[in-house]
Structure formats: structure tokens, C-alpha cells
Amino acid sequence: MVRDGYLYGLVLVAVAFLVGWLTAPAWAVIPLALALFFLWFFRDPERQIPQTPGALVSPADGKVTNVSVVNEGRKKRTRVSIFLSVFDVHMNRSPIAGVVRGVRYRRGKFLNAMNQASAEENEQNIVTVEGEGQTVVFKQIAGLLARRIVFYPKIGDRLERGQRVGLIKFGSRVDVFFDSDAMLQVKSGERVRGGSSILAYLHAQPELATAGEHSATERTC
């Protein structure tokens, strides 16, 4: 459970008590229901992190809405977009083991996270992690309901693959950028789990071709 869940839950339980005491017990149902929702929303289940060398795991739970190749200067990068509904676990995790080389927060709009324009126009936190011979960038992008992005590590911190790094509150999107020669393991429309589903294998090698059967298991929800 994320600490915020206990905070919201306890406050709403106190509100329910006061409302029931000052008015009628029936009116306490609404804040109690909200308290239960927040406790559920901020759940933080344990995940089995893949140990396969070169595995790039999903930084978030949700649905893959876009897989494409984009240009970054003269270099082509693969982008995987993941949409988090209000029903998904919102804890974010590091896609690879490495060192945080950049953290840049950018103010912006709060468009629907399903809208492709949200990737550029919405408020977001852009994180660069360098490790395993690769540089991976992931964006925590605010959505229509999201109003706060949280990221715990600082530049220079060492992260492990699948390590908890932050969250986006109440519906959002995460985009991951990595070298286009990586061996992609997901496609649009699939559901992934943060820290356990493998999005790609960095430094694609022929012997990893059999890893598809393993990643299929990891991608189940």
C-alpha cells in the first residue's frame, strides 16, 4: 500500500465519523465508500522481476496503446505507450537497472491520456536511465484526472530493474523510449504489469528468440 492510501483513507474515515455523528449514520456511507476506494486505488502489490539479461520491463500497469518508431535527432527510437485507467495499479517502476542521468519536469495541459497529443502537450516528468549499455527514457504523463506526478529518485541514484520509483495519481500514461534494434515483445492492445511484463530485450540476440514463451507468461494480468 502506498502511504498516500492510508492518508486519504484515514482522513475520510474521520470525515465519515463526524458526518454520522453530526447528521445521521446513513450519510457516513459516502465518505466510507471513498475511503475504501482510495485504499484500493493506492494498492502496491509485489511483483516477480525478470532476471533475464537485457530485459526491459514495463514501468507501469495498463494497456499498450501505441508501439511505434520515432525520430530523436538522427537516431530512431522505439516508443511504447501505456495507458493507466483509474482501475490500474499506479505505482511506477524502473524499466532497467542503471543510473538516473536526467529528471525533467515539464508543465503542460491535462488532455485525455488516450489522446496522442498528450505525449507532447500534457504535464509530464521525463526520466533518463543509463545502464546495461543502453539509455532508456520514460515519461510519466498526467492524464485528464491526474493532477500530481511523483518521482522519488534523484539524478545520480542507482536503480534496479523493476524498482519502485513513483506514481501518477488518478489515470495517466507512461511512454518508454529505447533503441529501435531491441527485440520487441509487446504489441498494441496488450495489457502489461509494471515490473514484471517484458516490453523488449535490449541488445537483441538470436538466442533470445525463444524468450517469447517466457514473456508471454509475464504479460498475463
C-alpha positions, -999 to +999 in steps of 0.1 A: +000+000+000+013+034-010+015+058+020-010+082+003-037+055+005-035+054+043-036+092+044-066+096+023-083+066+039-079+078+075-090+113+067-122+100+050-129+076+079-126+106+103-150+126+080-174+096+080-174+095+118-181+132+120-208+132+094-225+102+110-223+119+144-235+153+133-262+142+109-274+106+105-253+073+102-266+067+067-247+098+055-214+083+066-217+057+038-204+081+011-171+090+028-166+054+039-170+042+003-145+068-008-121+057+019-123+021+007-117+033-029-086+052-020-072+022+000-078+000-031-065+026-056-032+030-039-025-007-036+011-017-043+014-055-050+047-073-050+059-083-085+083-110-097+110-091-115+125-109-146+163-116-142+170-123-179+199-101-191+188-072-213+151-074-203+133-041-203+103-043-181+071-022-182+073+008-159+035+007-153+004-014-153-020-008-181-029-012-217-003-008-246-020+018-268+008+025-292+041+009-304+059+029-330+094+041-342+101+078-337+130+100-347+151+116-320+175+138-339+193+114-363+185+083-342+155+061-345+139+050-312+110+027-304+082+042-283+058+021-263+028+040-248+009+025-218-024+039-207-033+036-170-070+037-162-083+046-127-086+008-121-049+000-127-021-001-101-005+033-103+029+026-088+057+032-114+089+011-117+122+014-134+123-003-168+160-013-165+189-014-139+210+017-142+218+052-131+194+082-133+210+106-157+182+131-160+149+142-144+130+170-161+095+181-150+075+199-177+043+218-170+015+214-195-021+205-202-043+177-189-057+162-221-071+127-221-041+103-218-055+082-247-050+112-270-017+110-288-012+148-284-010+142-246+025+128-251+038+163-261+013+187-246+004+173-212+022+179-179+049+153-175+081+141-158+109+129-182+134+104-167+166+092-184+182+060-171+215+047-183+225+011-178+231-022-194+249-004-223+217+014-232+199+047-225+162+044-218+138+073-214+104+071-198+078+098-194+053+099-166+024+118-183-005+133-165-040+125-178-074+140-177-079+133-140-042+131-129-031+162-111+001+151-094+032+132-106+055+117-080+091+106-087+113+096-057+149+091-070+174+119-078+200+123-106+229+100-098+208+074-079+213+038-088+181+019-097+174-018-100+152-032-127+116-031-115+124-008-086+095+014-074+102+050-085+070+069-081+034+072-093+009+093-111-024+099-094-058+091-109-054+080-145-024+086-167+000+074-193+037+063-194+058+063-226+090+044-229+117+051-254+146+027-263+169+017-292+150+005-322+172-026-326+158-040-294+138-072-296+102-061-291+079-084-270+046-065-270+021-051-294-007-025-292-038-037-274-019-060-249-021-055-211+011-053-191+021-053-155+047-029-140+080-045-131+071-080-144+060-077-181+089-076-205+085-049-232+117-057-251+151-072-249+179-047-253+209-058-275+187-083-293+204-116-298+193-147-318+194-169-287+168-147-271+142-156-297+130-184-275+123-160-247+089-152-263+073-180-244+086-167-211+075-131-219+040-143-228+037-156-193+050-123-179+024-103-199-006-120-185-026-100-160 
